[in-house]
């Protein structure tokens, strides 16, 4: 009986497929089921990836040169999948990790801890599952930027002497790579890895299309009531009247401990694109400065010693400002001021006001 039943089942299945085949022949399509198996292609060497397959925890320190693949499309509202995406999304929210490079280092961990504080998460600095479920992509991670004729016209050599700098019309970008990297809040190495087809050693012409992190304008929500500089952590944070964290930036501090102004200070002035008064007395290590024996006025520009913004404090000679070398912020020391990446100084500038309290902790 069992054998006969199996034969009947086979007969019915065969009859069904015969009917389907006749119908498909009439419609001009194939009745055979198609099953396609695809293995994921290995990422091309030197490209950046923002993709991963799971929400498993990501280690705090990543490899120094990530080899990754950029997805063609990203669903907005899903958790970040890599340190590159995390750095981009944190920057959009006002939590800067310095120059975006796709590597989860100490500054990235500090920015992530700031974000975790705002979400009432354990401030671990680790890109774990609970954090990634809160840090959702607001937009595609990458975009393209087209160099204009005006961009290329800005490029000019930078004198290697103080006197030469003072004679320039502006202390602007030297190269297209520098311009693109600063505009995208990004390390030059990341720009190179995202654009392996571009020869940056050659002259870059107007119309060149460059792939960069998609940040847009950084809008920090809330009203600043206090700036908090943590010397030990080398960070500057913006807080409101209820002590809520509004923004976070890495900062360079004075090399000499005695030049670090611990305590309470106040903002006295905020200036965009300032010029710079070069005082030889501040640079005793410079042989040229000692030979000059006089002050110089250096023109504005991103390669000005104080970058594109100056926030003066009520201690003579001290302020918060940008820098011509944003990748060194938080890693090298200053002569006494608090040094931010140019893009972070620009984000901070509209948040401050004369009289704003600046608390500096050891």
C-alpha positions in Angstrom: 0.0 0.0 0.0 2.8 2.4 0.9 4.6 1.7 -2.4 1.5 2.3 -4.4 0.8 5.6 -2.5 4.4 6.8 -3.4 3.8 5.9 -7.0 0.6 8.0 -7.0 2.4 10.9 -5.5 5.1 10.8 -8.2 2.3 10.6 -10.8 0.5 13.7 -9.4 3.8 15.7 -9.2 4.7 14.8 -12.8 1.3 15.7 -14.0 1.4 19.1 -12.3 4.8 20.0 -13.8 3.5 18.9 -17.2 0.6 21.3 -16.9 2.9 24.1 -15.7 5.2 23.4 -18.6 2.4 23.7 -21.2 1.2 26.9 -19.6 4.7 28.4 -19.6 5.2 27.3 -23.2 2.1 29.2 -24.1 3.3 32.4 -22.3 6.9 32.0 -23.7 8.7 31.6 -20.4 10.7 28.9 -18.8 9.1 26.5 -16.3 12.4 25.3 -14.8 13.2 26.8 -11.4 16.4 28.9 -11.3 18.5 29.0 -8.2 21.5 31.3 -8.4 24.4 31.1 -5.9 26.7 34.0 -5.5 29.9 34.2 -3.3 30.8 37.7 -2.1 33.6 39.2 -4.1 36.7 40.1 -2.1 37.1 43.9 -1.7 39.6 45.6 -4.1 42.8 46.4 -2.3 43.0 50.0 -1.0 39.3 50.7 -1.0 37.2 51.7 2.0 34.3 49.7 3.4 31.4 50.7 5.5 29.8 47.3 5.3 29.6 44.3 7.6 27.2 41.4 8.0 26.3 41.5 11.7 26.0 43.7 14.7 28.8 42.0 16.6 31.0 44.2 18.8 33.8 46.0 17.1 37.2 46.3 18.8 38.2 49.8 20.0 41.5 49.8 18.1 41.4 48.8 14.4 44.2 48.1 11.9 46.1 51.2 10.8 45.2 50.7 7.1 41.7 49.3 6.8 41.0 47.5 3.5 37.3 47.8 3.0 34.5 48.1 0.4 32.0 51.0 0.0 28.4 49.8 -0.5 26.5 51.3 -3.4 23.5 52.2 -1.3 22.9 52.4 2.4 19.5 52.2 4.1 19.1 55.3 6.2 18.1 54.6 9.8 20.1 51.4 10.2 23.0 51.0 12.7 26.5 52.0 11.7 28.6 49.0 10.5 32.2 50.2 10.8 34.4 52.7 12.5 34.4 54.8 9.3 30.6 55.1 9.4 30.7 55.7 13.2 33.2 58.6 12.7 31.0 60.1 10.0 27.8 59.8 11.9 29.3 61.1 15.2 30.7 64.1 13.3 27.3 64.9 11.9 26.0 65.1 15.5 28.8 67.3 16.7 31.0 64.6 18.3 34.3 65.0 16.5 37.0 62.3 16.4 39.4 64.7 14.6 40.3 63.8 11.0 38.0 61.0 9.8 40.3 58.1 8.8 38.2 54.9 9.3 40.5 53.8 12.2 39.0 53.3 15.7 41.7 55.0 17.8 41.8 56.9 21.1 40.1 60.0 19.6 37.3 58.0 18.1 36.8 56.2 21.4 36.5 59.5 23.2 33.9 60.8 20.7 32.0 57.6 21.1 32.0 57.9 24.9 30.6 61.4 24.5 27.8 60.0 22.4 27.2 57.2 24.8 26.8 59.7 27.6 24.0 61.5 25.7 22.2 58.2 25.1 22.6 57.0 28.8 24.8 54.1 27.7 27.9 52.8 29.5 30.7 55.2 28.4 33.0 52.4 27.2 34.2 53.9 23.9 33.6 50.5 22.3 31.4 50.2 19.3 29.2 47.5 20.8 25.7 46.3 19.9 23.7 48.7 22.2 25.7 51.7 20.9 25.3 50.8 17.3 21.6 50.3 17.8 21.5 54.0 18.9 24.0 55.4 16.4 21.8 55.2 13.3 22.9 56.4 9.9 21.1 59.6 8.9 22.3 59.6 5.3 24.6 57.8 2.9 28.1 57.7 4.4 29.8 58.9 1.2 29.2 61.5 -1.4 31.1 63.2 -4.3 32.7 66.6 -4.4 33.7 68.4 -7.6 36.6 70.8 -7.6 35.6 74.1 -9.1 37.8 76.7 -10.9 37.5 78.9 -7.8 38.8 76.0 -5.6 41.8 75.5 -7.8 42.5 79.3 -8.0 42.9 79.3 -4.2 45.9 77.0 -4.2 49.2 78.6 -3.6 52.6 77.7 -2.2 53.2 78.4 1.5 56.4 80.2 2.4 58.6 78.3 4.9 59.6 81.5 6.7 57.7 83.9 8.9 58.7 86.9 6.9 57.6 85.2 3.7 54.2 84.2 5.2 53.6 87.8 6.2 54.2 88.9 2.6 51.6 86.5 1.1 48.1 87.7 0.1 46.6 84.7 2.0 47.7 81.6 3.9 45.5 79.4 1.8 45.6 75.7 0.9 48.7 74.5 -0.8 47.3 71.5 -2.6 43.9 70.2 -3.9 44.4 67.2 -1.6 44.7 69.5 1.5 41.6 71.4 0.4 39.5 68.3 -0.2 40.6 66.7 3.1 39.8 69.7 5.2 36.5 70.4 3.6 35.5 66.8 4.3 36.9 66.7 7.8 39.1 63.9 6.6 42.7 62.7 6.6 44.5 63.0 3.3 45.3 59.3 3.5 41.6 58.4 3.5 40.9 60.7 0.5 43.7 58.8 -1.3 42.2 55.4 -0.4 38.7 56.5 -1.5 40.1 57.8 -4.8 42.8 55.4 -6.0 42.3 56.5 -9.6 43.5 60.1 -8.9 47.2 61.0 -9.1 47.5 63.6 -6.4 51.1 64.3 -7.3 49.9 65.7 -10.6 48.1 69.0 -11.2 44.4 68.6 -10.3 42.1 70.3 -12.7 38.7 71.9 -12.2 35.9 69.4 -12.7 37.7 66.6 -10.9 35.2 64.5 -9.0 36.3 63.2 -5.6 34.6 60.7 -3.3 34.5 61.9 0.3 32.6 61.4 3.6 29.1 63.0 3.4 28.9 65.4 6.4 27.0 68.5 5.3 26.7 71.4 7.7 27.3 70.4 11.3 24.4 71.8 13.3 24.7 71.5 17.1 21.4 71.8 18.8 21.1 73.7 22.1 22.6 76.8 23.7 26.0 76.7 25.2 26.3 77.6 28.9 29.9 76.3 29.5 32.9 75.1 27.7 34.8 72.3 29.5 38.4 71.5 28.7 39.8 68.3 30.1 43.5 68.5 29.9 44.2 64.9 30.9 41.8 63.6 28.1 42.7 66.4 25.6 39.1 67.1 24.8 36.9 70.2 24.7 33.2 69.8 25.3 30.2 72.1 25.0 27.5 71.8 27.7 24.1 73.6 28.2 22.6 75.1 31.4 21.4 71.6 32.5 24.9 70.2 31.9 23.8 68.2 28.9 26.6 67.5 26.4 26.1 69.3 23.1 29.4 68.9 21.3 32.8 67.3 21.7 36.1 68.0 20.1 39.7 66.7 20.5 42.1 69.5 21.5 45.9 70.1 21.7 47.2 71.7 24.9 50.3 73.5 26.0 53.5 71.5 25.9 54.7 73.0 29.2 52.6 72.3 32.3 53.1 75.8 33.7 51.5 77.2 30.6 48.2 75.3 31.0 45.7 77.7 32.5 43.8 75.5 34.9 40.7 77.0 36.4 37.9 79.3 35.2 38.3 81.5 32.2 35.8 83.5 30.0 35.4 84.2 26.3 36.3 87.8 25.4 36.1 87.7 21.6 35.2 85.4 18.7 36.6 86.0 15.2 36.3 84.1 12.0 39.3 84.1 9.5 41.6 86.1 11.7 45.0 87.4 10.8 47.9 86.6 13.2 50.4 88.7 15.0 53.7 86.9 15.0 55.6 87.8 18.2 59.2 86.5 18.2 59.1 86.3 22.0 56.6 83.4 21.8 58.9 81.4 19.6 62.3 81.3 21.4 63.1 78.1 19.6 63.0 79.8 16.2 66.3 81.2 14.9 64.5 83.3 12.4 62.3 84.8 15.1 65.2 85.9 17.1 66.9 87.4 14.1 63.8 89.3 13.1 63.4 91.0 16.4 60.1 92.5 15.5 56.4 91.5 15.2 54.8 90.6 11.9 51.1 90.5 10.8 50.3 87.2 8.9 47.2 87.2 6.6 44.2 85.0 7.2 43.7 81.5 5.8 43.5 77.8 6.8 47.3 77.8 7.0 47.4 80.7 9.3 49.0 79.7 12.7 45.5 80.0 14.4 43.6 78.5 11.5 40.2 79.9 10.5 38.9 80.9 13.9 40.0 82.6 17.1 38.1 82.6 20.4 40.0 84.9 22.8 40.0 84.2 26.6 40.4 86.6 29.5 44.0 85.5 30.0 46.4 87.6 27.9 47.6 85.6 24.8 45.4 82.7 25.4 42.6 81.4 23.2 40.8 78.6 21.4 41.6 78.4 17.7 42.1 76.3 14.6 45.4 75.0 13.2 47.1 74.5 9.8 47.8 70.9 10.8 44.5 69.3 11.8 45.7 65.7 11.8 48.1 66.6 14.7 45.3 67.9 17.0 45.3 66.0 20.3 48.6 64.3 19.4 51.0 67.3 19.6 51.3 70.2 22.0 50.8 74.0 21.5 52.6 77.0 23.0 49.8 77.5 25.4 46.5 77.9 23.6 43.8 75.3 22.9 44.1 74.1 19.4 41.3 72.5 17.4 41.0 71.2 13.8 39.9 74.0 11.6 36.5 72.4 10.9 35.9 71.9 14.7 36.9 75.5 15.3 34.3 76.6 12.7 31.6 74.4 14.4 32.4 75.9 17.8 32.6 79.5 16.7 28.8 80.2 16.4 28.2 78.5 19.7 30.2 80.8 21.9 29.4 84.3 23.2 31.3 87.0 25.1 31.3 86.1 28.7 30.9 82.4 28.2 32.5 80.4 31.0 35.4 78.1 30.1 36.4 75.6 32.8 39.8 74.0 32.5 40.4 70.8 34.5 43.8 69.2 35.0 
